[in-house]
Amino acid sequence: MARFILRRLTSALLTMAIASFLVFVMVEASPGNVARKTLGQFATDEQVQILADRLQLNDPLPVRYGRWLGVLLGLRADPLQDPALALGFTDPRGRQYPGNFGFSTMMKLPVADVIWQRLANSALLAGLAFACFVPLAIGLGTLAGLNQGRSIDRVSTGVATIFASVPEFASSVILMSVFVVWLGWLPGTSPLQASERWTVGSQLVLPVLVLTFYVTAYVARFVRASVIEVMATAYVRTATLKGLSRRKVVARHVFRNAMLVPFTVILLQINWLLSGVVVTEVVFAYPGIGRLLLDAALFGDIAIIEAAALVAVSVAIATQIFGDIGYMLLNPRIRLA
């Protein structure tokens, strides 16, 4: 097992290196000069050229990537903080430290001060949605799979199909129309700032509901299909013929084996919940990393875009590793092999 984890970690580091290079190339080779984006649209051509020369932005992309990676890993000092440039960029952590993504031209702050707070907000939203949809999806999917072809199966499958087909912005509008406009029970925005009328908890209800409805419907269909497949296996029929009650058959033989495929699907939702719920965060004005990435893309803040993209890739790789380890622990055939 240790060898397996070591191989996966090595593969993850290689993937991160490739992904970081691709992100750097796509962002810094995109239309619009890096110096121009750093100084802003009102800078003169002379100022842009001076900054490009001092930052050596005319060097080949691999050379510039090496310097950028050195700053990120804390091996080089951040050139934007050079007092000679007079850009006004100062970081209380200093010019050289691991995790230095540079400065946000949109926020006028170090990226490290912005992105980790937004990531924590997204993690809060993702954690609440995860805690809600996992038991719901497993319960509904298992119930439908154990009653294949019956009324409860048809009803739950139909409801799951409807919820999975409704886009996030549509379900957000529907829920706001009911709970905000009609009933007035909940706030329509989620800035995570308590007011005289609305607490932070009440601001989280609607975004969590939107994500829970969508993900529950998606995952429940995988659970149902997996339960139906396991119920048709020979060892389940043998256990039933031996006289075991249906409850014991489900608990001892069906549930664990049926969770192999849904387990991976559930873990893959973590990456989407953390960095892919842009629509939900924008609709509810939620200060998460998805909304930050959209704002940075519209503004042209390359430092935020690079940092957010790398965080999303890191989360995806981490969930893949945890998924592989969990799948191995659940499946003895893979573990013994």
N, C-alpha and C positions, 0 to 999 in steps of 0.2 A: 504493500500500500504506500509506503514511504517513497518507493521508486516511482510509483504512478503519480503521486502528488508532485514530486520533483520534476518529472517530465512535463506535467501540466503547467507548473510555474515557469519553467524554461520557455515553453511555448507561449505563455502569456506575456513574458518579457519581450520576446521576438515580435509578437503581434502588436504590443504597445509601441515598440520602436518603429515598425512599419506604419502604423496608424498615425503616430505623431508626425512622421515625415510627410505623409499624404495630406494631413490637415494643414501643416505648415505651407506646403506647396500650393494647395488650393486657395488658402487665404491670402498669402503674401504674393502670389502670382496672379491674383484676381485683378480685374480692371480697377485702376486707381492706384496711385503711388503710395507706398507705405509712409513715406515722409509727409505726403499731403494729408493722409488720414491722421497722422500723429499731430500735425500742427493745426489742422482744421481747414475748412474751405476758404477762409478769408486770408490765409497766409499768401505772401507774394511768391512768385516763381523763384526769386533769388533766395528767400528763406528756405524754401523746399529743397533747392539744390545744395545749399550749405549743409542742411541736416543730412541729406542723402550722402554727401561726401564724408561727413564726420562719422556716420554710422556704417559706412562702407556698404551701402545698399546696392551698389552696382556690381558687387562680387557675385560669383555663381551661386545658385540656390543651395547646393550641398554645403558650401562654405558658410553661408548665412545660417543654414539649419544647424550646423555644428555650433556656431556661436550662440544661437537661440537656445539650443539644448543645454549648453554649458551654463547659461544664466538660469534656466529652469532647475537644473540639478544643483545649483549653488557652487559651481566650479569657476564661474566668471562673475565679475561685477556687472550690474545692470548699466549699460551705457546711457540710458535715458536719464539716469540720476547724476550724470556728470555735471558738476557746477558750471563747467565751461559752456555747456549748451544753453543754460539759463531757461530751461523749460518749466521750472517750478515743480518738478516731480521729486517728492521726498517720501521715503518709506521709513517708518519708525523702526523697522527690523534691520535697516541698513541696506547697502547696495548689493550684498551677496549673501544669499541664504537659500536652502532647498525649498522648492515650491514657489519660486518667484516667477509669476506669469507676466510681470510687467505692470503697466499702468493703464487704467481705463480712461480713454479720452471722453467717454460719455459721462462717467460718474466723477471724474477728476479725483480718483482714489486708486490705491494699489488694488490690482485684481484680487489678490488674496483676501482683502478686507471685504470684498463684494461677493465673490462667488461662494465662499464657504457659508455665509449667512443665508444666501438664497438656496444653497443645497440643503441646509438644515431645515428650511421651510418646506422644501419639496419632500424631504425625508419624513417630516411630520405628516404631511398629507398622504404620502405613499404608505406610511405605517398604519394609519387609521383605515385607509381603504383596504390594505392587505389583511388586517385583522378582521374586517367585515366580510370580504368576499371569499376568503379561503373556507371557513366553515359553511357558508351558504352554498358555494359552488360544489363542495364535496358532498354535502347533505342532499342537495337537490339532484345532483348527477347520480349519486348512488341510489336514491329513491326511484328515480326514473329508470335506471338500468335494471334494478331488481324487479320492476313491474313493467317490463317491456311489452308494448302493445296494449296495455290497459289505459283506462281513462286518465289516471294520474300521470302516466308517461306522455300521453298525447298533449295534455294541458301544459305540463312543465316544459316540454320540448317546444311547443308553440310560443309560450311566453318567452323562453330563452332566445328563440329565433327573432322575435320582435325586438327585444332589448338589444341584441347584438347587431341588429340592422339599423337601429336609430343612431345617427351620428351624435357625437358629444355636444355639439352646439345646439342641436335640436332638443335633446333631452334637458340641457341646461335651461333653454328658453321655456320649455314646458313646466319644469319644476319651479322656475322663478315666477311664472304666470300664476301658478297655484299657491305657492307658499309665501311669495313676496307681495304680488299685486292683489290677489284675491283674498287670502286669509290674513296676510300681514304678520305671519308668525316668525319669519326669518329675514335676515338682511340680504340684499341683492349683491353685495360685494364682500370680499374677504381680504381686507388689507392687513389683518392680524394686529389691529390696534383697537383696544377696547374703547367703547364710547359709553355715554350715559344710558343708551337703550340696548346696545348689543354687546355681548361678551365675545371674547375670542372663540370660545367653544361654539357659540351659535353661528359664527361666521364660517366655521368649518363644515357645518352640516350639509349644505347643498353641494359643495365640491366633492365631498366624500360620497354622497349618494349617487352623483353622476358617474363617478369612477366605479363604484361598487356595482351598480346596475349593469354597466357595460362589461366589466371583466367577469362578473359572476356568470352572465349568460354565455360568454365565450368559453370559460373553463369548464362549466357544467356539462357542456356538450362533449368535451373530451372525457370527462369522468364517466358519463353515461355510456359512451362507446366502449371504454375500457372495461367497465363492469359487465356489460353484455358479453364481451369477448371472453372474459375470465369465467363467467357463469357457464359458458358452453364447453369448457375444458373437461378432460377426462377425470382429473383428480377431484374436481368439484362434484361430478356425478358419482364418483366412487364414495366420497365422504357422505353424500346424501343417501346412497344405498346402504351404507353401514349403519344408518339410523341416527346420525347426528341431526340435531334440530337445525332449522334454517338459520336461526340466530347464530349458532356456533359455526356453521359452515361459512356464513358471511364474515364473522369476526376472525376466524382462524385461517381461512383459505382464500376468500374473495377479496377482502378489503386491501390487504397488504400488496397482493399481486396486481390488483387493479390500479394502485396508486403509482406504478412505475412510470407510465407515460404522463399522466397529469402532474406528477411531481416536477418533471422538467418544464412543462408548460407553465406551471405556477411560478417557478423561479424566473422564467423569462419575463414575466409581467413586472418584476421588480425594476428592471431597466426602463421599461416603458413608463411606469408610474413615477420614476424619479426624474426622467429627462424628456419624456415624450408626450406629456399631457399639456402641450402648449395651448390648445384650444380651451381647455377647462380653465387654465390659469389666466388666460386673457379675458375670457367671458366674465369671470368673477373677480378680476383685478387682483389675483393672488400673487404675492411677491415670491415666486418660485424660480427655479433655474430655467425652466422652459420659456417662461415669459421674458426672462433676462436675455436668453439667447435670441429670441425674436427681436427684442428692442435693439440689441447689439448689431444684429444683421441689418436692420433698417437704418441704424445710425452709421454703420461702417466701423464699429469698434473692433478691430482685429484681435486685440489682446483678450477681450471677453469671449469672442467666438472661438479662439484657439483653446482657451482654458475650459470652456463649457463642453466643447467637442471632446477633449481629452478626458474630462470627468465622465462623460457619457460612455466613452469607450472603456474606461477603467471599470465602471459599474457593470457593463455588459460582460467583460472578461471575468470579473469576480463571480458573477452569478453563474456563468458557464462552468467555472471550476467547482463551485459549491454544488451545482447540479450534477456534475460528473461524480463527485465524491458521494453525494447522497444516493445517486442511482446505483453506485457500486455497493453501498451498504445495504440497500434494499434488495438487490438482486444477488444471491449467493453465487450464481454461475459466473458472473463477471468478477466478483471478488476472488473466487477460487482460481479463476483463469489468470 
